[in-house]
């Protein structure tokens, strides 16, 4: 869904030293969005615009706050972004 180049552009990273970290965080962000959104792979791809925004938001948060993240705050923000798409909420 989101390539390494797109992720680096979003994060405004222009060096290659963090490529492995960014790919790992991208996988983590996708998993978080699926978990918080209560989505399987089909629903995740069905709501691509919203899930893309949520994944990029989570990626940015995880990258910028990797030394002292607030996972509760991140989860609450993702819940707000994904509210209308969350399974069993509406």
PDB file with one MODEL, atoms N, CA, C and O in Angstrom:
MODEL        1
ATOM      1  N   UNK A   1       0.819  -1.198   0.000  1.00  0.00           N
ATOM      2  CA  UNK A   1       0.000   0.000   0.000  1.00  0.00           C
ATOM      3  C   UNK A   1       0.863   1.262   0.000  1.00  0.00           C
ATOM      4  O   UNK A   1       0.626   2.180  -0.786  1.00  0.00           O
ATOM      5  N   UNK A   2       1.845   1.305   0.867  1.00  0.00           N
ATOM      6  CA  UNK A   2       2.732   2.467   0.948  1.00  0.00           C
ATOM      7  C   UNK A   2       4.162   1.982   0.730  1.00  0.00           C
ATOM      8  O   UNK A   2       4.645   1.093   1.431  1.00  0.00           O
ATOM      9  N   UNK A   3       4.814   2.569  -0.235  1.00  0.00           N
ATOM     10  CA  UNK A   3       6.185   2.169  -0.551  1.00  0.00           C
ATOM     11  C   UNK A   3       7.174   2.861   0.383  1.00  0.00           C
ATOM     12  O   UNK A   3       6.835   3.817   1.080  1.00  0.00           O
ATOM     13  N   UNK A   4       8.385   2.360   0.376  1.00  0.00           N
ATOM     14  CA  UNK A   4       9.440   2.980   1.176  1.00  0.00           C
ATOM     15  C   UNK A   4       9.659   4.423   0.742  1.00  0.00           C
ATOM     16  O   UNK A   4       9.831   5.303   1.585  1.00  0.00           O
ATOM     17  N   UNK A   5       9.654   4.673  -0.554  1.00  0.00           N
ATOM     18  CA  UNK A   5       9.851   6.048  -1.038  1.00  0.00           C
ATOM     19  C   UNK A   5       8.732   6.971  -0.582  1.00  0.00           C
ATOM     20  O   UNK A   5       8.993   8.112  -0.202  1.00  0.00           O
ATOM     21  N   UNK A   6       7.486   6.497  -0.611  1.00  0.00           N
ATOM     22  CA  UNK A   6       6.360   7.312  -0.132  1.00  0.00           C
ATOM     23  C   UNK A   6       6.509   7.598   1.354  1.00  0.00           C
ATOM     24  O   UNK A   6       6.278   8.718   1.809  1.00  0.00           O
ATOM     25  N   UNK A   7       6.899   6.570   2.109  1.00  0.00           N
ATOM     26  CA  UNK A   7       7.069   6.735   3.553  1.00  0.00           C
ATOM     27  C   UNK A   7       8.181   7.739   3.857  1.00  0.00           C
ATOM     28  O   UNK A   7       8.024   8.605   4.717  1.00  0.00           O
ATOM     29  N   UNK A   8       9.295   7.619   3.153  1.00  0.00           N
ATOM     30  CA  UNK A   8      10.404   8.553   3.373  1.00  0.00           C
ATOM     31  C   UNK A   8      10.011   9.964   2.986  1.00  0.00           C
ATOM     32  O   UNK A   8      10.391  10.918   3.663  1.00  0.00           O
ATOM     33  N   UNK A   9       9.265  10.111   1.922  1.00  0.00           N
ATOM     34  CA  UNK A   9       8.789  11.426   1.520  1.00  0.00           C
ATOM     35  C   UNK A   9       7.882  12.012   2.595  1.00  0.00           C
ATOM     36  O   UNK A   9       8.018  13.183   2.950  1.00  0.00           O
ATOM     37  N   UNK A  10       6.960  11.210   3.114  1.00  0.00           N
ATOM     38  CA  UNK A  10       6.055  11.667   4.174  1.00  0.00           C
ATOM     39  C   UNK A  10       6.846  12.095   5.413  1.00  0.00           C
ATOM     40  O   UNK A  10       6.537  13.108   6.041  1.00  0.00           O
ATOM     41  N   UNK A  11       7.868  11.308   5.753  1.00  0.00           N
ATOM     42  CA  UNK A  11       8.685  11.604   6.938  1.00  0.00           C
ATOM     43  C   UNK A  11       9.742  12.679   6.680  1.00  0.00           C
ATOM     44  O   UNK A  11      10.399  13.159   7.604  1.00  0.00           O
ATOM     45  N   UNK A  12       9.892  13.046   5.406  1.00  0.00           N
ATOM     46  CA  UNK A  12      10.922  14.011   4.992  1.00  0.00           C
ATOM     47  C   UNK A  12      12.326  13.522   5.331  1.00  0.00           C
ATOM     48  O   UNK A  12      13.165  14.259   5.850  1.00  0.00           O
ATOM     49  N   UNK A  13      12.544  12.250   5.017  1.00  0.00           N
ATOM     50  CA  UNK A  13      13.842  11.620   5.221  1.00  0.00           C
ATOM     51  C   UNK A  13      14.486  11.451   3.855  1.00  0.00           C
ATOM     52  O   UNK A  13      13.883  10.884   2.944  1.00  0.00           O
ATOM     53  N   UNK A  14      15.708  11.944   3.714  1.00  0.00           N
ATOM     54  CA  UNK A  14      16.362  11.842   2.410  1.00  0.00           C
ATOM     55  C   UNK A  14      17.654  11.032   2.453  1.00  0.00           C
ATOM     56  O   UNK A  14      18.451  11.087   1.516  1.00  0.00           O
ATOM     57  N   UNK A  15      17.866  10.292   3.518  1.00  0.00           N
ATOM     58  CA  UNK A  15      19.052   9.437   3.619  1.00  0.00           C
ATOM     59  C   UNK A  15      18.605   7.973   3.700  1.00  0.00           C
ATOM     60  O   UNK A  15      17.426   7.683   3.902  1.00  0.00           O
ATOM     61  N   UNK A  16      19.550   7.075   3.543  1.00  0.00           N
ATOM     62  CA  UNK A  16      19.225   5.645   3.502  1.00  0.00           C
ATOM     63  C   UNK A  16      19.494   4.927   4.822  1.00  0.00           C
ATOM     64  O   UNK A  16      19.167   3.747   4.950  1.00  0.00           O
ATOM     65  N   UNK A  17      20.073   5.598   5.793  1.00  0.00           N
ATOM     66  CA  UNK A  17      20.447   4.952   7.051  1.00  0.00           C
ATOM     67  C   UNK A  17      19.257   4.383   7.803  1.00  0.00           C
ATOM     68  O   UNK A  17      19.394   3.374   8.495  1.00  0.00           O
ATOM     69  N   UNK A  18      18.092   5.007   7.683  1.00  0.00           N
ATOM     70  CA  UNK A  18      16.912   4.574   8.428  1.00  0.00           C
ATOM     71  C   UNK A  18      15.942   3.714   7.607  1.00  0.00           C
ATOM     72  O   UNK A  18      14.826   3.449   8.056  1.00  0.00           O
ATOM     73  N   UNK A  19      16.349   3.280   6.422  1.00  0.00           N
ATOM     74  CA  UNK A  19      15.436   2.519   5.560  1.00  0.00           C
ATOM     75  C   UNK A  19      14.875   1.277   6.251  1.00  0.00           C
ATOM     76  O   UNK A  19      13.671   1.028   6.199  1.00  0.00           O
ATOM     77  N   UNK A  20      15.739   0.501   6.894  1.00  0.00           N
ATOM     78  CA  UNK A  20      15.290  -0.717   7.571  1.00  0.00           C
ATOM     79  C   UNK A  20      14.315  -0.376   8.703  1.00  0.00           C
ATOM     80  O   UNK A  20      13.280  -1.026   8.854  1.00  0.00           O
ATOM     81  N   UNK A  21      14.647   0.633   9.485  1.00  0.00           N
ATOM     82  CA  UNK A  21      13.774   1.076  10.573  1.00  0.00           C
ATOM     83  C   UNK A  21      12.423   1.536  10.031  1.00  0.00           C
ATOM     84  O   UNK A  21      11.382   1.185  10.586  1.00  0.00           O
ATOM     85  N   UNK A  22      12.432   2.311   8.964  1.00  0.00           N
ATOM     86  CA  UNK A  22      11.183   2.819   8.385  1.00  0.00           C
ATOM     87  C   UNK A  22      10.311   1.663   7.891  1.00  0.00           C
ATOM     88  O   UNK A  22       9.096   1.678   8.088  1.00  0.00           O
ATOM     89  N   UNK A  23      10.914   0.673   7.260  1.00  0.00           N
ATOM     90  CA  UNK A  23      10.142  -0.493   6.801  1.00  0.00           C
ATOM     91  C   UNK A  23       9.538  -1.255   7.983  1.00  0.00           C
ATOM     92  O   UNK A  23       8.393  -1.700   7.916  1.00  0.00           O
ATOM     93  N   UNK A  24      10.304  -1.402   9.058  1.00  0.00           N
ATOM     94  CA  UNK A  24       9.781  -2.076  10.251  1.00  0.00           C
ATOM     95  C   UNK A  24       8.633  -1.277  10.870  1.00  0.00           C
ATOM     96  O   UNK A  24       7.609  -1.846  11.246  1.00  0.00           O
ATOM     97  N   UNK A  25       8.807   0.032  10.973  1.00  0.00           N
ATOM     98  CA  UNK A  25       7.761   0.882  11.535  1.00  0.00           C
ATOM     99  C   UNK A  25       6.526   0.902  10.639  1.00  0.00           C
ATOM    100  O   UNK A  25       5.402   1.001  11.132  1.00  0.00           O
ATOM    101  N   UNK A  26       6.726   0.811   9.343  1.00  0.00           N
ATOM    102  CA  UNK A  26       5.607   0.759   8.400  1.00  0.00           C
ATOM    103  C   UNK A  26       4.786  -0.504   8.620  1.00  0.00           C
ATOM    104  O   UNK A  26       3.556  -0.450   8.597  1.00  0.00           O
ATOM    105  N   UNK A  27       5.441  -1.632   8.832  1.00  0.00           N
ATOM    106  CA  UNK A  27       4.729  -2.877   9.148  1.00  0.00           C
ATOM    107  C   UNK A  27       3.984  -2.756  10.478  1.00  0.00           C
ATOM    108  O   UNK A  27       2.840  -3.194  10.600  1.00  0.00           O
ATOM    109  N   UNK A  28       4.637  -2.164  11.463  1.00  0.00           N
ATOM    110  CA  UNK A  28       4.002  -1.965  12.766  1.00  0.00           C
ATOM    111  C   UNK A  28       2.794  -1.041  12.648  1.00  0.00           C
ATOM    112  O   UNK A  28       1.745  -1.306  13.236  1.00  0.00           O
ATOM    113  N   UNK A  29       2.940   0.037  11.893  1.00  0.00           N
ATOM    114  CA  UNK A  29       1.838   0.985  11.704  1.00  0.00           C
ATOM    115  C   UNK A  29       0.650   0.304  11.033  1.00  0.00           C
ATOM    116  O   UNK A  29      -0.494   0.516  11.435  1.00  0.00           O
ATOM    117  N   UNK A  30       0.913  -0.510  10.018  1.00  0.00           N
ATOM    118  CA  UNK A  30      -0.166  -1.225   9.338  1.00  0.00           C
ATOM    119  C   UNK A  30      -0.870  -2.171  10.304  1.00  0.00           C
ATOM    120  O   UNK A  30      -2.099  -2.234  10.317  1.00  0.00           O
ATOM    121  N   UNK A  31      -0.120  -2.896  11.101  1.00  0.00           N
ATOM    122  CA  UNK A  31      -0.720  -3.807  12.090  1.00  0.00           C
ATOM    123  C   UNK A  31      -1.549  -3.046  13.112  1.00  0.00           C
ATOM    124  O   UNK A  31      -2.644  -3.475  13.475  1.00  0.00           O
ATOM    125  N   UNK A  32      -1.028  -1.922  13.573  1.00  0.00           N
ATOM    126  CA  UNK A  32      -1.774  -1.101  14.535  1.00  0.00           C
ATOM    127  C   UNK A  32      -3.099  -0.618  13.948  1.00  0.00           C
ATOM    128  O   UNK A  32      -4.137  -0.673  14.608  1.00  0.00           O
ATOM    129  N   UNK A  33      -3.052  -0.152  12.720  1.00  0.00           N
ATOM    130  CA  UNK A  33      -4.268   0.342  12.075  1.00  0.00           C
ATOM    131  C   UNK A  33      -5.280  -0.789  11.918  1.00  0.00           C
ATOM    132  O   UNK A  33      -6.471  -0.592  12.159  1.00  0.00           O
ATOM    133  N   UNK A  34      -4.822  -1.957  11.521  1.00  0.00           N
ATOM    134  CA  UNK A  34      -5.729  -3.096  11.376  1.00  0.00           C
ATOM    135  C   UNK A  34      -6.319  -3.501  12.728  1.00  0.00           C
ATOM    136  O   UNK A  34      -7.507  -3.808  12.824  1.00  0.00           O
ATOM    137  N   UNK A  35      -5.485  -3.500  13.772  1.00  0.00           N
ATOM    138  CA  UNK A  35      -5.963  -3.874  15.105  1.00  0.00           C
ATOM    139  C   UNK A  35      -6.938  -2.846  15.670  1.00  0.00           C
ATOM    140  O   UNK A  35      -8.020  -3.201  16.138  1.00  0.00           O
ATOM    141  N   UNK A  36      -6.558  -1.584  15.627  1.00  0.00           N
ATOM    142  CA  UNK A  36      -7.418  -0.526  16.166  1.00  0.00           C
ATOM    143  C   UNK A  36      -8.712  -0.423  15.355  1.00  0.00           C
ATOM    144  O   UNK A  36      -9.786  -0.193  15.911  1.00  0.00           O
ATOM    145  N   UNK A  37      -8.599  -0.595  14.054  1.00  0.00           N
ATOM    146  CA  UNK A  37      -9.776  -0.523  13.188  1.00  0.00           C
ATOM    147  C   UNK A  37     -10.588  -1.795  13.144  1.00  0.00           C
ATOM    148  O   UNK A  37     -11.640  -1.852  12.507  1.00  0.00           O
ATOM    149  N   UNK A  38     -10.089  -2.836  13.834  1.00  0.00           N
ATOM    150  CA  UNK A  38     -10.772  -4.141  13.840  1.00  0.00           C
ATOM    151  C   UNK A  38     -11.031  -4.599  12.406  1.00  0.00           C
ATOM    152  O   UNK A  38     -12.148  -4.978  12.053  1.00  0.00           O
ATOM    153  N   UNK A  39      -9.990  -4.557  11.596  1.00  0.00           N
ATOM    154  CA  UNK A  39     -10.117  -4.835  10.170  1.00  0.00           C
ATOM    155  C   UNK A  39      -9.328  -6.070   9.765  1.00  0.00           C
ATOM    156  O   UNK A  39      -8.238  -6.333  10.272  1.00  0.00           O
ATOM    157  N   UNK A  40      -9.908  -6.815   8.840  1.00  0.00           N
ATOM    158  CA  UNK A  40      -9.126  -7.843   8.176  1.00  0.00           C
ATOM    159  C   UNK A  40      -8.495  -7.203   6.942  1.00  0.00           C
ATOM    160  O   UNK A  40      -8.678  -6.010   6.695  1.00  0.00           O
ATOM    161  N   UNK A  41      -7.762  -7.984   6.178  1.00  0.00           N
ATOM    162  CA  UNK A  41      -7.058  -7.430   5.011  1.00  0.00           C
ATOM    163  C   UNK A  41      -8.031  -6.848   3.988  1.00  0.00           C
ATOM    164  O   UNK A  41      -7.733  -5.837   3.353  1.00  0.00           O
ATOM    165  N   UNK A  42      -9.190  -7.481   3.828  1.00  0.00           N
ATOM    166  CA  UNK A  42     -10.178  -7.002   2.852  1.00  0.00           C
ATOM    167  C   UNK A  42     -10.719  -5.630   3.227  1.00  0.00           C
ATOM    168  O   UNK A  42     -10.778  -4.735   2.385  1.00  0.00           O
ATOM    169  N   UNK A  43     -11.114  -5.459   4.486  1.00  0.00           N
ATOM    170  CA  UNK A  43     -11.622  -4.150   4.922  1.00  0.00           C
ATOM    171  C   UNK A  43     -10.524  -3.097   4.884  1.00  0.00           C
ATOM    172  O   UNK A  43     -10.764  -1.935   4.556  1.00  0.00           O
ATOM    173  N   UNK A  44      -9.316  -3.526   5.225  1.00  0.00           N
ATOM    174  CA  UNK A  44      -8.183  -2.609   5.223  1.00  0.00           C
ATOM    175  C   UNK A  44      -7.984  -2.010   3.834  1.00  0.00           C
ATOM    176  O   UNK A  44      -7.767  -0.805   3.704  1.00  0.00           O
ATOM    177  N   UNK A  45      -8.057  -2.832   2.807  1.00  0.00           N
ATOM    178  CA  UNK A  45      -7.872  -2.334   1.445  1.00  0.00           C
ATOM    179  C   UNK A  45      -9.120  -1.655   0.897  1.00  0.00           C
ATOM    180  O   UNK A  45      -9.025  -0.802   0.015  1.00  0.00           O
ATOM    181  N   UNK A  46     -10.286  -2.027   1.412  1.00  0.00           N
ATOM    182  CA  UNK A  46     -11.543  -1.436   0.957  1.00  0.00           C
ATOM    183  C   UNK A  46     -11.612   0.056   1.291  1.00  0.00           C
ATOM    184  O   UNK A  46     -12.110   0.852   0.495  1.00  0.00           O
ATOM    185  N   UNK A  47     -11.116   0.425   2.455  1.00  0.00           N
ATOM    186  CA  UNK A  47     -11.130   1.824   2.908  1.00  0.00           C
ATOM    187  C   UNK A  47      -9.747   2.448   2.732  1.00  0.00           C
ATOM    188  O   UNK A  47      -9.206   3.040   3.666  1.00  0.00           O
ATOM    189  N   UNK A  48      -9.182   2.317   1.540  1.00  0.00           N
ATOM    190  CA  UNK A  48      -7.780   2.667   1.313  1.00  0.00           C
ATOM    191  C   UNK A  48      -7.429   4.109   1.670  1.00  0.00           C
ATOM    192  O   UNK A  48      -6.373   4.346   2.256  1.00  0.00           O
ATOM    193  N   UNK A  49      -8.267   5.063   1.341  1.00  0.00           N
ATOM    194  CA  UNK A  49      -7.933   6.464   1.635  1.00  0.00           C
ATOM    195  C   UNK A  49      -7.774   6.697   3.136  1.00  0.00           C
ATOM    196  O   UNK A  49      -6.818   7.337   3.577  1.00  0.00           O
ATOM    197  N   UNK A  50      -8.705   6.180   3.903  1.00  0.00           N
ATOM    198  CA  UNK A  50      -8.668   6.393   5.354  1.00  0.00           C
ATOM    199  C   UNK A  50      -7.540   5.581   5.982  1.00  0.00           C
ATOM    200  O   UNK A  50      -6.801   6.091   6.824  1.00  0.00           O
ATOM    201  N   UNK A  51      -7.407   4.325   5.579  1.00  0.00           N
ATOM    202  CA  UNK A  51      -6.360   3.501   6.184  1.00  0.00           C
ATOM    203  C   UNK A  51      -4.970   4.009   5.810  1.00  0.00           C
ATOM    204  O   UNK A  51      -4.041   3.923   6.614  1.00  0.00           O
ATOM    205  N   UNK A  52      -4.823   4.533   4.610  1.00  0.00           N
ATOM    206  CA  UNK A  52      -3.550   5.129   4.192  1.00  0.00           C
ATOM    207  C   UNK A  52      -3.182   6.306   5.091  1.00  0.00           C
ATOM    208  O   UNK A  52      -2.047   6.430   5.549  1.00  0.00           O
ATOM    209  N   UNK A  53      -4.162   7.160   5.329  1.00  0.00           N
ATOM    210  CA  UNK A  53      -3.941   8.306   6.213  1.00  0.00           C
ATOM    211  C   UNK A  53      -3.552   7.832   7.607  1.00  0.00           C
ATOM    212  O   UNK A  53      -2.624   8.367   8.213  1.00  0.00           O
ATOM    213  N   UNK A  54      -4.262   6.832   8.112  1.00  0.00           N
ATOM    214  CA  UNK A  54      -3.985   6.314   9.452  1.00  0.00           C
ATOM    215  C   UNK A  54      -2.602   5.672   9.527  1.00  0.00           C
ATOM    216  O   UNK A  54      -1.884   5.874  10.506  1.00  0.00           O
ATOM    217  N   UNK A  55      -2.221   4.908   8.518  1.00  0.00           N
ATOM    218  CA  UNK A  55      -0.900   4.268   8.507  1.00  0.00           C
ATOM    219  C   UNK A  55       0.201   5.326   8.470  1.00  0.00           C
ATOM    220  O   UNK A  55       1.187   5.216   9.199  1.00  0.00           O
ATOM    221  N   UNK A  56       0.046   6.332   7.643  1.00  0.00           N
ATOM    222  CA  UNK A  56       1.055   7.396   7.580  1.00  0.00           C
ATOM    223  C   UNK A  56       1.129   8.169   8.893  1.00  0.00           C
ATOM    224  O   UNK A  56       2.215   8.535   9.341  1.00  0.00           O
ATOM    225  N   UNK A  57      -0.025   8.416   9.507  1.00  0.00           N
ATOM    226  CA  UNK A  57      -0.041   9.097  10.801  1.00  0.00           C
ATOM    227  C   UNK A  57       0.718   8.266  11.836  1.00  0.00           C
ATOM    228  O   UNK A  57       1.573   8.785  12.554  1.00  0.00           O
ATOM    229  N   UNK A  58       0.397   6.971  11.905  1.00  0.00           N
ATOM    230  CA  UNK A  58       1.047   6.085  12.867  1.00  0.00           C
ATOM    231  C   UNK A  58       2.546   5.987  12.584  1.00  0.00           C
ATOM    232  O   UNK A  58       3.357   6.009  13.510  1.00  0.00           O
ATOM    233  N   UNK A  59       2.909   5.882  11.324  1.00  0.00           N
ATOM    234  CA  UNK A  59       4.320   5.817  10.954  1.00  0.00           C
ATOM    235  C   UNK A  59       5.055   7.067  11.417  1.00  0.00           C
ATOM    236  O   UNK A  59       6.121   6.977  12.027  1.00  0.00           O
ATOM    237  N   UNK A  60       4.488   8.223  11.129  1.00  0.00           N
ATOM    238  CA  UNK A  60       5.103   9.477  11.548  1.00  0.00           C
ATOM    239  C   UNK A  60       5.261   9.553  13.052  1.00  0.00           C
ATOM    240  O   UNK A  60       6.301   9.976  13.557  1.00  0.00           O
ATOM    241  N   UNK A  61       4.222   9.140  13.768  1.00  0.00           N
ATOM    242  CA  UNK A  61       4.274   9.169  15.225  1.00  0.00           C
ATOM    243  C   UNK A  61       5.356   8.235  15.749  1.00  0.00           C
ATOM    244  O   UNK A  61       6.165   8.621  16.592  1.00  0.00           O
ATOM    245  N   UNK A  62       5.365   7.002  15.246  1.00  0.00           N
ATOM    246  CA  UNK A  62       6.345   6.020  15.710  1.00  0.00           C
ATOM    247  C   UNK A  62       7.774   6.444  15.384  1.00  0.00           C
ATOM    248  O   UNK A  62       8.688   6.231  16.181  1.00  0.00           O
ATOM    249  N   UNK A  63       7.959   7.034  14.228  1.00  0.00           N
ATOM    250  CA  UNK A  63       9.306   7.461  13.822  1.00  0.00           C
ATOM    251  C   UNK A  63       9.785   8.637  14.674  1.00  0.00           C
ATOM    252  O   UNK A  63      10.925   8.642  15.139  1.00  0.00           O
ATOM    253  N   UNK A  64       8.941   9.607  14.874  1.00  0.00           N
ATOM    254  CA  UNK A  64       9.329  10.808  15.614  1.00  0.00           C
ATOM    255  C   UNK A  64       9.418  10.584  17.119  1.00  0.00           C
ATOM    256  O   UNK A  64      10.156  11.291  17.805  1.00  0.00           O
ATOM    257  N   UNK A  65       8.678   9.613  17.639  1.00  0.00           N
ATOM    258  CA  UNK A  65       8.623   9.390  19.086  1.00  0.00           C
ATOM    259  C   UNK A  65       9.198   8.037  19.476  1.00  0.00           C
ATOM    260  O   UNK A  65       8.756   7.437  20.455  1.00  0.00           O
ATOM    261  N   UNK A  66      10.171   7.552  18.726  1.00  0.00           N
ATOM    262  CA  UNK A  66      10.694   6.209  18.967  1.00  0.00           C
ATOM    263  C   UNK A  66      11.420   6.067  20.288  1.00  0.00           C
ATOM    264  O   UNK A  66      11.587   4.946  20.769  1.00  0.00           O
ATOM    265  N   UNK A  67      11.854   7.148  20.886  1.00  0.00           N
ATOM    266  CA  UNK A  67      12.555   7.037  22.159  1.00  0.00           C
ATOM    267  C   UNK A  67      11.604   7.036  23.359  1.00  0.00           C
ATOM    268  O   UNK A  67      11.931   6.487  24.412  1.00  0.00           O
ATOM    269  N   UNK A  68      10.426   7.650  23.201  1.00  0.00           N
ATOM    270  CA  UNK A  68       9.483   7.692  24.335  1.00  0.00           C
ATOM    271  C   UNK A  68       8.051   7.825  23.795  1.00  0.00           C
ATOM    272  O   UNK A  68       7.434   8.883  23.925  1.00  0.00           O
ATOM    273  N   UNK A  69       7.528   6.758  23.195  1.00  0.00           N
ATOM    274  CA  UNK A  69       6.188   6.830  22.608  1.00  0.00           C
ATOM    275  C   UNK A  69       5.080   6.738  23.660  1.00  0.00           C
ATOM    276  O   UNK A  69       5.245   6.125  24.714  1.00  0.00           O
ATOM    277  N   UNK A  70       3.962   7.361  23.341  1.00  0.00           N
ATOM    278  CA  UNK A  70       2.747   7.270  24.146  1.00  0.00           C
ATOM    279  C   UNK A  70       1.761   6.424  23.337  1.00  0.00           C
ATOM    280  O   UNK A  70       1.003   6.954  22.524  1.00  0.00           O
ATOM    281  N   UNK A  71       1.776   5.123  23.561  1.00  0.00           N
ATOM    282  CA  UNK A  71       0.952   4.225  22.766  1.00  0.00           C
ATOM    283  C   UNK A  71      -0.538   4.437  23.004  1.00  0.00           C
ATOM    284  O   UNK A  71      -1.348   4.236  22.099  1.00  0.00           O
ATOM    285  N   UNK A  72      -0.897   4.836  24.203  1.00  0.00           N
ATOM    286  CA  UNK A  72      -2.307   5.120  24.474  1.00  0.00           C
ATOM    287  C   UNK A  72      -2.773   6.311  23.630  1.00  0.00           C
ATOM    288  O   UNK A  72      -3.840   6.260  23.019  1.00  0.00           O
ATOM    289  N   UNK A  73      -1.989   7.357  23.597  1.00  0.00           N
ATOM    290  CA  UNK A  73      -2.332   8.526  22.790  1.00  0.00           C
ATOM    291  C   UNK A  73      -2.398   8.193  21.312  1.00  0.00           C
ATOM    292  O   UNK A  73      -3.291   8.662  20.607  1.00  0.00           O
ATOM    293  N   UNK A  74      -1.459   7.386  20.838  1.00  0.00           N
ATOM    294  CA  UNK A  74      -1.466   6.963  19.439  1.00  0.00           C
ATOM    295  C   UNK A  74      -2.713   6.152  19.130  1.00  0.00           C
ATOM    296  O   UNK A  74      -3.364   6.373  18.109  1.00  0.00           O
ATOM    297  N   UNK A  75      -3.044   5.221  20.002  1.00  0.00           N
ATOM    298  CA  UNK A  75      -4.235   4.396  19.808  1.00  0.00           C
ATOM    299  C   UNK A  75      -5.500   5.250  19.779  1.00  0.00           C
ATOM    300  O   UNK A  75      -6.379   5.026  18.947  1.00  0.00           O
ATOM    301  N   UNK A  76      -5.597   6.210  20.665  1.00  0.00           N
ATOM    302  CA  UNK A  76      -6.779   7.067  20.695  1.00  0.00           C
ATOM    303  C   UNK A  76      -6.878   7.907  19.426  1.00  0.00           C
ATOM    304  O   UNK A  76      -7.974   8.107  18.903  1.00  0.00           O
ATOM    305  N   UNK A  77      -5.759   8.395  18.931  1.00  0.00           N
ATOM    306  CA  UNK A  77      -5.761   9.161  17.681  1.00  0.00           C
ATOM    307  C   UNK A  77      -6.186   8.287  16.509  1.00  0.00           C
ATOM    308  O   UNK A  77      -6.967   8.715  15.660  1.00  0.00           O
ATOM    309  N   UNK A  78      -5.671   7.062  16.465  1.00  0.00           N
ATOM    310  CA  UNK A  78      -6.063   6.146  15.394  1.00  0.00           C
ATOM    311  C   UNK A  78      -7.548   5.798  15.481  1.00  0.00           C
ATOM    312  O   UNK A  78      -8.218   5.688  14.454  1.00  0.00           O
ATOM    313  N   UNK A  79      -8.059   5.626  16.681  1.00  0.00           N
ATOM    314  CA  UNK A  79      -9.489   5.358  16.839  1.00  0.00           C
ATOM    315  C   UNK A  79     -10.313   6.502  16.273  1.00  0.00           C
ATOM    316  O   UNK A  79     -11.354   6.275  15.655  1.00  0.00           O
ATOM    317  N   UNK A  80      -9.859   7.718  16.478  1.00  0.00           N
ATOM    318  CA  UNK A  80     -10.577   8.878  15.940  1.00  0.00           C
ATOM    319  C   UNK A  80     -10.537   8.893  14.417  1.00  0.00           C
ATOM    320  O   UNK A  80     -11.550   9.163  13.772  1.00  0.00           O
ATOM    321  N   UNK A  81      -9.385   8.608  13.846  1.00  0.00           N
ATOM    322  CA  UNK A  81      -9.256   8.597  12.387  1.00  0.00           C
ATOM    323  C   UNK A  81     -10.119   7.495  11.776  1.00  0.00           C
ATOM    324  O   UNK A  81     -10.738   7.689  10.730  1.00  0.00           O
ATOM    325  N   UNK A  82     -10.153   6.344  12.433  1.00  0.00           N
ATOM    326  CA  UNK A  82     -10.815   5.156  11.878  1.00  0.00           C
ATOM    327  C   UNK A  82     -12.234   4.943  12.390  1.00  0.00           C
ATOM    328  O   UNK A  82     -12.834   3.908  12.098  1.00  0.00           O
ATOM    329  N   UNK A  83     -12.778   5.874  13.131  1.00  0.00           N
ATOM    330  CA  UNK A  83     -14.053   5.663  13.807  1.00  0.00           C
ATOM    331  C   UNK A  83     -15.145   5.093  12.905  1.00  0.00           C
ATOM    332  O   UNK A  83     -15.782   4.103  13.263  1.00  0.00           O
ATOM    333  N   UNK A  84     -15.365   5.693  11.762  1.00  0.00           N
ATOM    334  CA  UNK A  84     -16.456   5.253  10.891  1.00  0.00           C
ATOM    335  C   UNK A  84     -16.198   3.903  10.248  1.00  0.00           C
ATOM    336  O   UNK A  84     -17.139   3.244   9.803  1.00  0.00           O
ATOM    337  N   UNK A  85     -14.935   3.476  10.188  1.00  0.00           N
ATOM    338  CA  UNK A  85     -14.605   2.209   9.556  1.00  0.00           C
ATOM    339  C   UNK A  85     -14.444   1.059  10.538  1.00  0.00           C
ATOM    340  O   UNK A  85     -14.365  -0.097  10.122  1.00  0.00           O
ATOM    341  N   UNK A  86     -14.396   1.351  11.817  1.00  0.00           N
ATOM    342  CA  UNK A  86     -14.148   0.305  12.819  1.00  0.00           C
ATOM    343  C   UNK A  86     -15.291  -0.699  12.845  1.00  0.00           C
ATOM    344  O   UNK A  86     -16.462  -0.328  12.931  1.00  0.00           O
ATOM    345  N   UNK A  87     -14.937  -1.962  12.770  1.00  0.00           N
ATOM    346  CA  UNK A  87     -15.898  -3.058  12.793  1.00  0.00           C
ATOM    347  C   UNK A  87     -16.608  -3.094  14.151  1.00  0.00           C
ATOM    348  O   UNK A  87     -15.964  -3.067  15.199  1.00  0.00           O
ATOM    349  N   UNK A  88     -17.925  -3.156  14.116  1.00  0.00           N
ATOM    350  CA  UNK A  88     -18.697  -3.264  15.340  1.00  0.00           C
ATOM    351  C   UNK A  88     -18.955  -1.958  16.059  1.00  0.00           C
ATOM    352  O   UNK A  88     -19.561  -1.961  17.131  1.00  0.00           O
ATOM    353  N   UNK A  89     -18.516  -0.841  15.505  1.00  0.00           N
ATOM    354  CA  UNK A  89     -18.715   0.454  16.154  1.00  0.00           C
ATOM    355  C   UNK A  89     -20.003   1.092  15.696  1.00  0.00           C
ATOM    356  O   UNK A  89     -20.733   1.667  16.505  1.00  0.00           O
ATOM    357  N   UNK A  90     -20.296   1.001  14.415  1.00  0.00           N
ATOM    358  CA  UNK A  90     -21.482   1.651  13.874  1.00  0.00           C
ATOM    359  C   UNK A  90     -22.611   0.669  13.703  1.00  0.00           C
ATOM    360  O   UNK A  90     -23.694   1.046  13.255  1.00  0.00           O
TER     361      UNK A  90
ENDMDL
END
